[in-house]
Amino acid sequence: MVEDSLELDDVFHALANRARRQMLGRLNEGPLTVGQLAEPLSMTLAATSKHIKVLERAGLVLQSVVGRQHLCHLDPQVLASAVAWLNFYESHWEERLDVLADVLIRDSTATREKER
């Protein structure tokens, strides 16, 4: 599987923080100002800006300036590479878990037959 590991590192780093995930969830509904993103998190504007920088570095958020307001916009395209990476490993582990389930069923059946 070919992957851009630096891009994935940035995306997963950005998603690793609950506050940033909450910001992304709210941005999914539409653009918000930095202040609007900070408000429900009880976070200073400076702290919010640091989180937004992490999201921008990962390519998940774009900022635009409208007058004196800094609007943040969700850019979910970068998530496609993370989803592809997760899907690859999901199918790998599903195969492994299917094999394990088969072994457990055979073992359980053999144990029941011995007990008869």
N, CA, C and O of each residue as an XYZ file, in Angstrom:
464
protein
N       0.841     -1.176      0.000
C       0.000      0.000      0.000
C       0.884      1.235      0.000
O       1.771      1.375      0.842
N       0.641      2.122     -0.939
C       1.411      3.357     -1.028
C       0.714      4.407     -0.180
O      -0.504      4.570     -0.250
N       1.494      5.114      0.616
C       0.904      6.133      1.468
C       1.870      7.293      1.625
O       3.088      7.116      1.597
N       1.319      8.460      1.787
C       2.124      9.629      2.094
C       2.164      9.719      3.608
O       1.272     10.301      4.224
N       3.202      9.140      4.211
C       3.223      9.001      5.662
C       3.253     10.338      6.387
O       2.701     10.450      7.482
N       3.881     11.351      5.809
C       3.898     12.655      6.467
C       2.497     13.260      6.510
O       2.090     13.826      7.525
N       1.772     13.138      5.421
C       0.392     13.646      5.398
C      -0.461     12.895      6.407
O      -1.227     13.501      7.156
N      -0.328     11.573      6.425
C      -1.099     10.773      7.378
C      -0.725     11.107      8.816
O      -1.592     11.175      9.687
N       0.559     11.313      9.065
C       0.993     11.687     10.412
C       0.300     12.965     10.852
O      -0.193     13.055     11.976
N       0.263     13.948      9.972
C      -0.373     15.229     10.309
C      -1.870     15.066     10.542
O      -2.423     15.655     11.471
N      -2.526     14.269      9.703
C      -3.974     14.067      9.846
C      -4.279     13.355     11.159
O      -5.139     13.798     11.921
N      -3.581     12.255     11.427
C      -3.869     11.512     12.652
C      -3.469     12.306     13.896
O      -4.118     12.193     14.936
N      -2.410     13.103     13.798
C      -2.045     13.980     14.922
C      -3.168     14.977     15.184
O      -3.544     15.212     16.332
N      -3.697     15.558     14.124
C      -4.784     16.532     14.274
C      -6.025     15.873     14.874
O      -6.701     16.468     15.713
N      -6.322     14.662     14.452
C      -7.520     13.965     14.928
C      -7.353     13.387     16.335
O      -8.330     12.979     16.962
N      -6.124     13.353     16.824
C      -5.857     12.747     18.128
C      -6.359     13.583     19.296
O      -6.416     13.097     20.426
N      -6.719     14.820     19.038
C      -7.147     15.720     20.115
C      -8.659     15.917     20.065
O      -9.220     16.233     19.016
N      -9.308     15.726     21.209
C     -10.770     15.823     21.278
C     -11.278     17.205     20.879
O     -12.275     17.311     20.165
N     -10.608     18.266     21.328
C     -11.050     19.622     20.996
C     -11.003     19.845     19.482
O     -11.905     20.462     18.915
N      -9.955     19.343     18.833
C      -9.857     19.511     17.377
C     -10.929     18.705     16.660
O     -11.481     19.158     15.657
N     -11.231     17.506     17.171
C     -12.309     16.718     16.557
C     -13.645     17.434     16.711
O     -14.468     17.429     15.795
N     -13.858     18.047     17.866
C     -15.091     18.803     18.074
C     -15.163     19.990     17.115
O     -16.226     20.294     16.574
N     -14.032     20.657     16.908
C     -13.999     21.778     15.962
C     -14.366     21.303     14.563
O     -15.156     21.947     13.873
N     -13.797     20.181     14.146
C     -14.103     19.648     12.816
C     -15.581     19.292     12.695
O     -16.202     19.535     11.661
N     -16.130     18.725     13.737
C     -17.547     18.386     13.723
C     -18.423     19.614     13.555
O     -19.413     19.583     12.824
N     -18.063     20.682     14.226
C     -18.843     21.914     14.098
C     -18.626     22.560     12.737
O     -19.554     23.128     12.161
N     -17.403     22.476     12.222
C     -17.127     23.054     10.902
C     -17.821     22.278      9.793
O     -18.022     22.803      8.698
N     -18.181     21.052     10.066
C     -18.911     20.260      9.085
C     -20.265     20.903      8.759
O     -20.820     20.687      7.682
N     -20.779     21.682      9.686
C     -22.059     22.361      9.489
C     -21.909     23.681      8.741
O     -22.901     24.255      8.292
N     -20.675     24.168      8.604
C     -20.443     25.416      7.884
C     -19.304     26.196      8.502
O     -18.844     25.865      9.595
N     -18.838     27.236      7.810
C     -17.714     28.045      8.294
C     -18.032     28.726      9.628
O     -19.167     29.128      9.887
N     -17.008     28.841     10.458
C     -17.124     29.508     11.756
C     -15.915     30.395     11.985
O     -14.838     30.150     11.441
N     -16.102     31.423     12.792
C     -14.975     32.279     13.171
C     -14.171     31.574     14.262
O     -14.637     30.607     14.866
N     -12.979     32.063     14.502
C     -12.143     31.511     15.567
C     -12.871     31.641     16.905
O     -12.847     30.716     17.716
N     -13.507     32.767     17.134
C     -14.253     32.969     18.372
C     -15.391     31.988     18.532
O     -15.629     31.481     19.629
N     -16.098     31.716     17.446
C     -17.199     30.747     17.500
C     -16.693     29.341     17.789
O     -17.356     28.565     18.477
N     -15.515     29.016     17.264
C     -14.931     27.700     17.549
C     -14.488     27.598     19.005
O     -14.589     26.534     19.616
N     -13.999     28.703     19.557
C     -13.483     28.706     20.933
C     -14.599     28.640     21.963
O     -14.443     28.020     23.015
N     -15.709     29.270     21.666
C     -16.780     29.475     22.651
C     -17.228     28.219     23.396
O     -17.174     28.215     24.626
N     -17.666     27.153     22.723
C     -18.171     26.002     23.484
C     -17.063     25.202     24.171
O     -17.344     24.360     25.024
N     -15.825     25.459     23.807
C     -14.710     24.702     24.380
C     -14.110     25.393     25.601
O     -13.172     24.877     26.209
N     -14.649     26.559     25.962
C     -14.087     27.337     27.073
C     -12.576     27.478     26.916
O     -11.809     27.180     27.832
N     -12.175     27.926     25.764
C     -10.771     28.007     25.392
C     -10.450     29.441     24.984
O     -11.291     30.133     24.410
N      -9.251     29.877     25.278
C      -8.852     31.216     24.853
C      -8.711     31.252     23.338
O      -8.575     30.214     22.689
N      -8.746     32.450     22.789
C      -8.544     32.588     21.341
C      -7.152     32.112     20.946
O      -6.973     31.523     19.880
N      -6.173     32.364     21.798
C      -4.800     31.927     21.500
C      -4.720     30.401     21.433
O      -4.110     29.847     20.519
N      -5.331     29.736     22.393
C      -5.312     28.265     22.390
C      -6.077     27.724     21.188
O      -5.653     26.759     20.553
N      -7.197     28.348     20.886
C      -7.986     27.929     19.723
C      -7.174     28.099     18.446
O      -7.184     27.227     17.577
N      -6.478     29.212     18.336
C      -5.648     29.464     17.148
C      -4.571     28.403     16.980
O      -4.266     27.994     15.860
N      -3.990     27.955     18.098
C      -2.972     26.897     18.017
C      -3.584     25.605     17.479
O      -2.980     24.921     16.653
N      -4.778     25.279     17.951
C      -5.446     24.072     17.454
C      -5.789     24.213     15.970
O      -5.658     23.261     15.201
N      -6.220     25.386     15.587
C      -6.552     25.620     14.173
C      -5.313     25.481     13.307
O      -5.398     24.958     12.196
N      -4.168     25.935     13.788
C      -2.909     25.796     13.032
C      -2.589     24.321     12.793
O      -2.126     23.949     11.714
N      -2.837     23.482     13.800
C      -2.602     22.042     13.642
C      -3.535     21.487     12.568
O      -3.118     20.698     11.721
N      -4.802     21.905     12.609
C      -5.768     21.452     11.612
C      -5.411     21.968     10.221
O      -5.593     21.258      9.232
N      -4.909     23.186     10.139
C      -4.477     23.737      8.848
C      -3.267     22.990      8.310
O      -3.208     22.680      7.120
N      -2.301     22.697      9.178
C      -1.094     21.979      8.758
C      -1.457     20.612      8.182
O      -0.812     20.122      7.255
N      -2.497     20.008      8.747
C      -2.954     18.705      8.252
C      -3.786     18.840      6.980
O      -4.076     17.846      6.315
N      -4.170     20.071      6.645
C      -4.971     20.295      5.447
C      -6.461     20.114      5.672
O      -7.234     20.076      4.715
N      -6.870     20.001      6.931
C      -8.273     19.773      7.248
C      -9.090     21.055      7.327
O     -10.311     21.034      7.172
N      -8.418     22.156      7.566
C      -9.102     23.443      7.724
C      -8.394     24.490      6.880
O      -7.166     24.536      6.805
N      -9.196     25.320      6.254
C      -8.694     26.484      5.514
C      -9.248     27.718      6.196
O     -10.392     27.727      6.650
N      -8.435     28.760      6.267
C      -8.899     30.018      6.847
C      -8.994     31.073      5.757
O      -8.181     31.117      4.834
N     -10.004     31.920      5.888
C     -10.133     33.065      5.005
C     -10.434     34.279      5.881
O     -10.982     34.153      6.976
N     -10.073     35.434      5.388
C     -10.317     36.663      6.135
C     -11.407     37.445      5.417
O     -11.290     37.770      4.236
N     -12.458     37.735      6.153
C     -13.568     38.517      5.627
C     -13.697     39.728      6.559
O     -14.198     39.622      7.678
N     -13.236     40.862      6.072
C     -13.201     42.040      6.942
C     -12.220     41.793      8.067
O     -11.036     41.550      7.834
N     -12.722     41.855      9.292
C     -11.858     41.610     10.459
C     -12.028     40.201     11.002
O     -11.386     39.827     11.984
N     -12.876     39.434     10.377
C     -13.136     38.078     10.859
C     -12.285     37.050     10.121
O     -12.097     37.114      8.906
N     -11.786     36.112     10.895
C     -11.070     34.971     10.328
C     -12.033     33.797     10.327
O     -12.388     33.270     11.381
N     -12.452     33.394      9.138
C     -13.386     32.281      9.008
C     -12.627     30.986      8.742
O     -11.690     30.944      7.945
N     -13.050     29.946      9.421
C     -12.463     28.627      9.228
C     -13.455     27.769      8.449
O     -14.655     27.767      8.724
N     -12.925     27.042      7.472
C     -13.727     26.184      6.607
C     -13.150     24.768      6.670
O     -11.933     24.584      6.660
N     -14.017     23.792      6.735
C     -13.594     22.395      6.699
C     -13.216     22.016      5.276
O     -13.935     22.339      4.331
N     -12.082     21.325      5.123
C     -11.682     20.765      3.827
C     -11.480     19.264      4.029
O     -10.372     18.828      4.343
N     -12.532     18.471      3.854
C     -12.470     17.052      4.192
C     -11.710     16.177      3.199
O     -11.557     14.982      3.448
N     -11.231     16.723      2.088
C     -10.566     15.899      1.067
C      -9.365     15.146      1.618
O      -9.106     14.013      1.211
N      -8.635     15.754      2.533
C      -7.445     15.109      3.093
C      -7.817     13.847      3.858
O      -7.010     12.925      3.977
N      -9.021     13.811      4.366
C      -9.449     12.627      5.111
C      -9.505     11.385      4.228
O      -9.472     10.265      4.738
N      -9.588     11.564      2.927
C      -9.665     10.419      2.013
C      -8.458      9.503      2.165
O      -8.604      8.281      2.140
N      -7.271     10.076      2.322
C      -6.073      9.232      2.472
C      -6.110      8.487      3.802
O      -5.683      7.335      3.875
N      -6.613      9.130      4.852
C      -6.723      8.460      6.148
C      -7.759      7.349      6.088
O      -7.552      6.277      6.656
N      -8.860      7.593      5.412
C      -9.903      6.580      5.261
C      -9.366      5.386      4.467
O      -9.637      4.237      4.815
N      -8.616      5.654      3.415
C      -8.036      4.570      2.611
C      -7.081      3.730      3.460
O      -7.084      2.502      3.372
N      -6.274      4.387      4.271
C      -5.326      3.691      5.138
C      -6.091      2.811      6.130
O      -5.750      1.644      6.319
N      -7.121      3.372      6.759
C      -7.920      2.615      7.720
C      -8.648      1.446      7.056
O      -8.716      0.354      7.620
N      -9.191      1.676      5.861
C      -9.900      0.608      5.146
C      -8.974     -0.553      4.808
O      -9.371     -1.715      4.898
N      -7.731     -0.238      4.417
C      -6.767     -1.286      4.106
C      -6.557     -2.179      5.322
O      -6.605     -3.404      5.215
N      -6.324     -1.564      6.476
C      -6.067     -2.346      7.677
C      -7.328     -2.993      8.227
O      -7.256     -4.044      8.864
N      -8.470     -2.387      7.992
C      -9.727     -2.989      8.415
C      -9.932     -4.318      7.691
O     -10.285     -5.320      8.314
N      -9.714     -4.326      6.388
C      -9.901     -5.571      5.636
C      -8.878     -6.615      6.071
O      -9.199     -7.801      6.144
N      -7.655     -6.190      6.359
C      -6.613     -7.104      6.835
C      -7.042     -7.757      8.148
O      -6.943     -8.975      8.300
N      -7.517     -6.950      9.091
C      -7.910     -7.500     10.384
C      -9.204     -8.278     10.314
O      -9.388     -9.222     11.082
N     -10.105     -7.918      9.424
C     -11.322     -8.708      9.259
C     -10.975    -10.115      8.794
O     -11.561    -11.089      9.268
N     -10.024    -10.227      7.869
C      -9.587    -11.542      7.407
C      -9.000    -12.344      8.560
O      -9.298    -13.528      8.720
N      -8.162    -11.692      9.361
C      -7.528    -12.377     10.496
C      -8.575    -12.807     11.526
O      -8.508    -13.914     12.060
N      -9.528    -11.940     11.798
C     -10.574    -12.267     12.768
C     -11.484    -13.379     12.258
O     -11.965    -14.197     13.043
N     -11.722    -13.415     10.942
C     -12.504    -14.510     10.364
C     -11.788    -15.846     10.565
O     -12.422    -16.845     10.905
N     -10.476    -15.866     10.357
C      -9.685    -17.087     10.566
C      -9.755    -17.497     12.037
O      -9.936    -18.674     12.349
N      -9.608    -16.516     12.944
C      -9.681    -16.811     14.372
C     -11.056    -17.371     14.735
O     -11.145    -18.329     15.502
N     -12.115    -16.793     14.200
C     -13.472    -17.283     14.478
C     -13.617    -18.728     14.022
O     -14.205    -19.545     14.732
N     -13.086    -19.052     12.841
C     -13.155    -20.426     12.341
C     -12.429    -21.389     13.280
O     -12.934    -22.473     13.570
N     -11.253    -21.000     13.751
C     -10.479    -21.842     14.666
C     -11.250    -22.056     15.967
O     -11.318    -23.176     16.474
N     -11.824    -20.994     16.499
C     -12.574    -21.111     17.749
C     -13.805    -21.993     17.588
O     -14.131    -22.773     18.483
N     -14.480    -21.877     16.471
C     -15.668    -22.718     16.226
C     -15.253    -24.181     16.119
O     -15.897    -25.057     16.697
N     -14.163    -24.447     15.370
C     -13.688    -25.835     15.243
C     -13.283    -26.388     16.604
O     -13.600    -27.533     16.923
N     -12.587    -25.590     17.409
C     -12.133    -26.022     18.727
C     -13.327    -26.293     19.638
O     -13.350    -27.284     20.367
N     -14.300    -25.421     19.590
C     -15.505    -25.595     20.408
C     -16.261    -26.856     20.003
O     -16.735    -27.605     20.858
N     -16.369    -27.084     18.713
C     -17.055    -28.279     18.199
C     -16.301    -29.533     18.625
O     -16.912    -30.510     19.058
N     -14.984    -29.511     18.506
C     -14.172    -30.671     18.890
C     -14.291    -30.938     20.381
O     -14.347    -32.098     20.790
N     -14.330    -29.911     21.195
C     -14.457    -30.075     22.643
C     -15.799    -30.689     23.000
O     -15.866    -31.575     23.853
N     -16.874    -30.231     22.357
C     -18.201    -30.778     22.625
C     -18.278    -32.254     22.215
O     -18.899    -33.061     22.907
N     -17.653    -32.596     21.102
C     -17.687    -33.978     20.639
C     -16.907    -34.885     21.590
O     -17.286    -36.040     21.786
N     -15.828    -34.383     22.181
C     -15.050    -35.183     23.132
C     -15.838    -35.418     24.409
O     -15.701    -36.461     25.049
N     -16.676    -34.430     24.784
C     -17.440    -34.536     26.017
C     -18.590    -35.519     25.902
O     -19.147    -35.926     26.922
N     -18.960    -35.909     24.697
C     -20.059    -36.859     24.493
C     -19.659    -38.244     24.782
O     -20.472    -39.160     24.657
